[in-house]
């Protein structure tokens, strides 16, 4: 019996494969973190750490927090993004009060050396294919600062529509603006994306299904 069957999940779109991050992956993925790694602006930095060291700390701590607080009602799934078996980034899929709201949120990053090759669209497509077709989500949302043109561009290419602007308070008294977008299951299905999901059957209880 696999005590954590989520590790057997795979999602594929074109030449991109997503698989759940394991603890052994953390040093490799942390080495790939880009300078513009975009974390939740509400998270506090640690005084005395360099920017790069604090990014690594936030990345690792986010992974451990997701595993330790997982429940069928609210979960965060961090997925390693692989191209030809090589890790190039992370795609995150989150469901907060998922059984009731049936809505997922996404976040992601790619190491700079592979940007501009369509991987950002493919990795988001793979995660959304899992959310809409396997988990039967009714909507997906995404948020980004106005300066994050890459994330906003991927969202719009996949059919997301503008869903308002929000403000969040950040450490140091700062206020950060976020652009919100939303994609419905109907819009998603009309585009007929090709996504393959394997290894899900044993994971059903983890999502309350």
C-alpha positions as CSV (number, residue, x, y, z in Angstrom):
1,X,0.0,0.0,0.0
2,X,1.3,3.5,-0.9
3,X,0.9,5.7,2.1
4,X,1.0,8.9,-0.1
5,X,-0.5,7.9,-3.5
6,X,-0.3,11.5,-4.7
7,X,3.4,10.8,-5.6
8,X,2.2,8.5,-8.4
9,X,0.2,11.2,-10.1
10,X,1.3,12.3,-13.6
11,X,-0.1,15.0,-15.9
12,X,1.2,15.4,-19.5
13,X,0.6,18.0,-22.1
14,X,2.8,17.9,-25.3
15,X,6.4,17.6,-24.1
16,X,5.8,18.7,-20.5
17,X,5.2,16.3,-17.6
18,X,4.0,17.3,-14.2
19,X,4.6,15.2,-11.1
20,X,4.2,15.9,-7.4
21,X,7.3,17.4,-5.8
22,X,9.2,15.1,-3.4
23,X,11.4,16.2,-0.6
24,X,14.5,14.9,-2.5
25,X,13.6,17.4,-5.3
26,X,13.9,20.5,-3.1
27,X,17.6,21.2,-3.5
28,X,17.5,20.7,-7.3
29,X,14.4,22.9,-7.7
30,X,15.7,25.5,-5.3
31,X,18.8,25.9,-7.4
32,X,16.6,26.6,-10.4
33,X,14.6,29.4,-8.6
34,X,14.6,32.5,-10.8
35,X,15.5,36.0,-9.5
36,X,11.9,37.1,-10.1
37,X,10.4,34.2,-8.1
38,X,7.0,35.5,-7.1
39,X,5.8,34.4,-3.7
40,X,2.7,35.5,-1.8
41,X,3.4,39.2,-1.0
42,X,1.9,38.7,2.4
43,X,4.7,36.4,3.5
44,X,7.3,37.9,5.7
45,X,11.0,37.9,4.9
46,X,13.6,36.8,7.4
47,X,16.0,39.6,8.5
48,X,19.6,38.6,8.0
49,X,19.0,36.3,5.0
50,X,20.0,37.3,1.5
51,X,17.2,37.6,-1.1
52,X,18.3,34.3,-2.7
53,X,18.5,32.5,0.7
54,X,15.1,33.8,1.7
55,X,13.6,32.7,-1.6
56,X,14.9,29.1,-1.0
57,X,13.5,29.2,2.5
58,X,10.1,30.3,1.4
59,X,10.0,27.7,-1.4
60,X,11.0,24.8,1.0
61,X,8.7,25.9,3.8
62,X,5.8,26.2,1.4
63,X,6.3,22.6,0.3
64,X,6.4,21.3,3.9
65,X,3.4,23.4,4.8
66,X,1.4,22.0,1.9
67,X,2.1,18.4,2.9
68,X,1.5,19.0,6.6
69,X,-1.8,20.7,6.2
70,X,-3.3,18.7,3.4
71,X,-7.0,17.8,3.7
72,X,-9.7,16.8,1.2
73,X,-11.4,20.2,1.7
74,X,-8.4,22.4,1.3
75,X,-5.1,21.4,-0.4
76,X,-2.1,22.7,-2.2
77,X,-0.4,20.4,-4.8
78,X,3.1,21.4,-5.8
79,X,4.1,19.8,-9.1
80,X,7.6,19.5,-10.6
81,X,7.6,20.5,-14.2
82,X,9.8,18.2,-16.4
83,X,10.9,18.5,-20.0
84,X,12.7,15.4,-21.4
85,X,13.0,14.2,-17.8
86,X,14.7,17.4,-16.6
87,X,13.1,19.6,-14.0
88,X,12.6,23.2,-15.2
89,X,10.1,24.7,-12.7
90,X,7.1,24.2,-10.5
91,X,3.3,24.4,-11.2
92,X,1.1,24.7,-8.2
93,X,-2.6,23.8,-8.1
94,X,-4.7,24.8,-5.0
95,X,-8.2,24.0,-3.9
96,X,-9.6,25.9,-1.0
97,X,-12.9,24.6,0.3
98,X,-12.8,22.6,-2.9
99,X,-15.8,20.2,-2.3
100,X,-18.1,23.2,-1.9
101,X,-16.6,25.8,-4.3
102,X,-15.2,23.4,-7.0
103,X,-12.7,26.1,-7.9
104,X,-8.9,25.8,-8.2
105,X,-6.2,28.4,-8.1
106,X,-2.8,28.2,-9.9
107,X,0.7,29.6,-9.5
108,X,3.9,28.7,-11.2
109,X,7.5,29.5,-12.0
110,X,10.0,28.5,-14.7
111,X,13.8,28.8,-14.7
112,X,14.9,31.6,-17.0
113,X,16.8,29.3,-19.4
114,X,13.7,27.6,-20.8
115,X,11.3,30.6,-21.0
116,X,9.8,31.6,-24.3
117,X,9.4,28.1,-25.6
118,X,5.7,27.5,-24.7
119,X,6.3,25.5,-21.6
120,X,4.4,28.0,-19.4
121,X,1.2,27.4,-21.4
122,X,1.8,23.6,-21.5
123,X,2.3,23.3,-17.8
124,X,-0.7,25.3,-16.9
125,X,-2.7,23.4,-19.5
126,X,-1.7,20.1,-17.9
127,X,-2.7,21.3,-14.4
128,X,-6.0,22.6,-15.7
129,X,-6.8,19.4,-17.5
130,X,-6.4,17.5,-14.3
131,X,-8.6,20.1,-12.4
132,X,-11.4,20.2,-14.9
133,X,-11.5,16.7,-16.3
134,X,-10.4,14.6,-13.3
135,X,-11.4,16.6,-10.3
136,X,-14.5,18.1,-12.1
137,X,-13.8,21.7,-11.1
138,X,-16.2,24.3,-12.4
139,X,-13.8,27.2,-12.5
140,X,-10.1,28.1,-12.2
141,X,-8.8,31.5,-10.9
142,X,-5.4,33.1,-11.2
143,X,-3.9,36.3,-9.8
144,X,-0.8,38.3,-10.7
145,X,0.8,41.7,-10.2
146,X,0.3,43.9,-13.2
147,X,4.0,43.7,-14.0
148,X,3.9,39.9,-14.4
149,X,3.1,40.0,-18.1
150,X,4.1,36.3,-18.6
151,X,1.5,35.0,-16.2
152,X,-1.2,37.3,-17.4
153,X,-0.4,36.3,-21.0
154,X,-0.7,32.6,-20.3
155,X,-4.0,33.1,-18.5
156,X,-5.5,35.1,-21.4
157,X,-4.2,32.7,-24.0
158,X,-6.1,29.9,-22.2
159,X,-9.3,31.8,-22.1
160,X,-9.3,33.4,-18.7
161,X,-11.4,36.5,-18.3
162,X,-10.7,39.5,-16.1
163,X,-12.3,39.1,-12.7
164,X,-11.4,42.4,-10.9
165,X,-8.5,43.9,-9.1
166,X,-7.6,43.4,-5.4
167,X,-5.2,44.8,-2.9
168,X,-3.3,42.8,-0.3
169,X,-1.2,44.2,2.6
170,X,2.5,43.1,2.5
171,X,5.2,43.3,5.2
172,X,6.6,46.8,5.8
173,X,3.3,48.5,5.3
174,X,3.3,48.0,1.6
175,X,0.1,47.5,-0.4
176,X,0.3,45.2,-3.5
177,X,-2.2,45.3,-6.4
178,X,-3.3,42.0,-7.9
179,X,-5.1,41.4,-11.2
180,X,-7.6,38.5,-10.8
181,X,-8.7,36.3,-13.7
182,X,-11.2,33.4,-14.0
183,X,-11.7,30.5,-16.4
184,X,-14.9,28.4,-16.5
185,X,-15.2,24.7,-17.2
186,X,-17.4,25.5,-20.2
187,X,-14.7,27.8,-21.8
188,X,-12.0,25.2,-21.1
189,X,-13.9,22.3,-22.7
190,X,-14.7,24.2,-25.8
191,X,-11.0,24.5,-26.6
192,X,-10.5,20.7,-26.5
193,X,-7.1,20.6,-24.9
194,X,-5.1,17.3,-25.0
195,X,-4.0,16.4,-21.5
196,X,-3.2,12.9,-20.2
197,X,-3.6,12.1,-16.4
198,X,-2.3,8.8,-14.9
199,X,-2.0,7.5,-11.4
200,X,-5.1,9.2,-10.0
201,X,-7.4,6.3,-8.9
202,X,-5.7,5.8,-5.5
203,X,-5.8,9.5,-4.8
204,X,-9.5,9.9,-4.8
205,X,-9.9,10.1,-1.0
206,X,-7.2,12.8,-0.9
207,X,-9.6,15.1,-2.8
208,X,-12.8,13.9,-1.2
209,X,-13.9,12.0,-4.3
